[in-house]
Amino acid sequence: MATILGIESSCDETAAAVVRDGREVLSSVVHSQIAEHAVYGGVVPEIAGRSHLEKILPVIDGALEQAGLDFDGLDAIAVTQRPGLIGSLLVGLSTAKALAFTRGLPLVGVHHIEAHVYAATMEAQEDPYPCIALVVSGGHTTLYRALSPLEIVPLATTLDDAAGEAFDKVAWLLGLSYPGGPSVSALAAKGNREAVRFPRYRAKDGSIGFSFSGLKTAVLYHLRGGDALAATPAPEDIEAPADVAASFEEAVVDTLTDQTLRAAREAGLSRVIVSGGVACNRRLRDLMHERAAHDDIRVHFPSPAYCTDNAVMIAGLGNELLLAGRVLDWSADALAR
């Protein structure tokens, strides 16, 4: 059984975790930068990188202390190598390299999105592979065919905005707090999801895929009373904002659910994984389970703590990579894409 320290710094969370045998979580520490970026309504890369520099060593120390271990109790270090903000990735990778080199430990580079897929398997009572995996967050909305933790093939992705990014933009239009997912959902719970029929993206050629830019624009035009050239009303002047939030949320989760289950049916697969920050959304969970049941499809969601960026999933997938002998050499670099 390998005991692995995982390090995550791809965007705006600095995280470290110790995981044994790919599933047993000994510790998990996450420093969130939400407060630092909220004033700007989104992540500022330079601020993110500087925050990682300040917090990464205390976070790692905290994870080791929580696990009751020191570096002598580790078998390897796993770190997010790609994709993400390049400055943020470099902080994590440089730190992991230094620690692994000085302690004589193997270094494993982890693909952040593939780790999100793995996160949904860590608590599963059954092997979910092969499956269709949807990773949906502020930066990603992509479908994969996952045959195993290390065999993941992209099927379709968003043409423009990620779903989480659309939530952030609509939250800003409604005068809600950042990040937009939780604030829009909280308001949507008070509204009528059928009040406004916002568009659902469907590709003209019939292929599977996503697009949320048009939906975001439809919300904007609705707020302007249907006049594209009119001024956007101030949040306090918006009529029935809860109905707008609920109708927007329904359009997003309807699209995500429809395209994901369609991909599963076409692939002849009976299992689906949904992960990433937007997988915390209660309406998405309810609708996905409800519709999947009609097709005898089993859906796996991670716990909310493992939906958002964390190092547990990095250490978990790192264990699989270590077992497969896929370790980094010291020349390995961070990759934004």
Phi, psi and omega in degrees: 000126181266139175251120191236135170270122177257141180231128181234127178208039187283336183218258187238022169235131172260119188222149174216147181208154174243125183230136179252132176059029174078352185222327184279109184275114179270333178195157175204122180233130180229125171257116180269142179258015185307314183298327181288331183258345186302322182296337180262354179074015180175175185282129175260113187307317182295318178296320179299313181298318180293323178294320177300317179302320182286326192256343193295318180291315175300324179293317177297314177303319180296321180293318179294318179296317179298326180278348182071032183231163166240187184295336178293341180269005182259150176255342181190166173238130177247141184217146175294121180257332181191163340274177179157192175288126190298320179296319179292317178300319182296325177298311180294315183293318180297319178296314180297319178300312182299316181292317181294319182295313183289335181260359180067036182254147173297147179244128181245129177264128186245138173280119187303317183288320177295329176292325175299320177297315181297327182304325182286346181267343188292332180253359183291140179275354179219159179289117184276356183271148354284155184203171167264132181241129174251120173252116188227120186206194178289336182245350187219139167215096188219142175258140179230154165258115184252113180271332179198174179303334184251005178236089185232122184244124177295138178250316184198152179216173180288145178280343185211253182291145166284160182300317180296326177295320177297319175301316180298318183290320178290324176301318179296318179298325183271000179074028181262168185282159175265141358287153190285332183304303180297321184288321177293317181296322179296319178289321181299330180298341180262359187246180179257113184290349179256009184293321181232129179268086177283153185291150171248131182290134170221128181295140181297330181271005177083003181282163177281140179174181183223152171202129182238359179295317180295323177295316178301317179293323178297322176296317179301312181294325176298317180295332179273010178074024179087357180259107184298335184265355181287162177286145176286127182293152174295150183309321182289347180259001181285132179276130177050058182299328179295323177293321178297313180299315181294319181291321176296312180302318181297321179296320180294307186289330176297315179296313181300315181293313182300311184289324180292313181291328175297317179298320179295316180297315183293330179274353181069032182251144185252010179226145180226139172248135174233123183214177186100167186304321182289344177293350173287341186298122184296320181295322177297316179299314182296313184292320180297314179295319182298311183285326180296326181299329180293335181253012182056041178254131178269134181244133179245123172246142171287164169301150181309323181296335180259003174279312178286170184300133181205166181263350177300314181293330178291314178293322180297307178292329176302326177297317179297318180293321179297316179298329180276000180076018182266085180246159182270152167264174189287351178271356183299142182241163174281149182230123182292329182237000000 
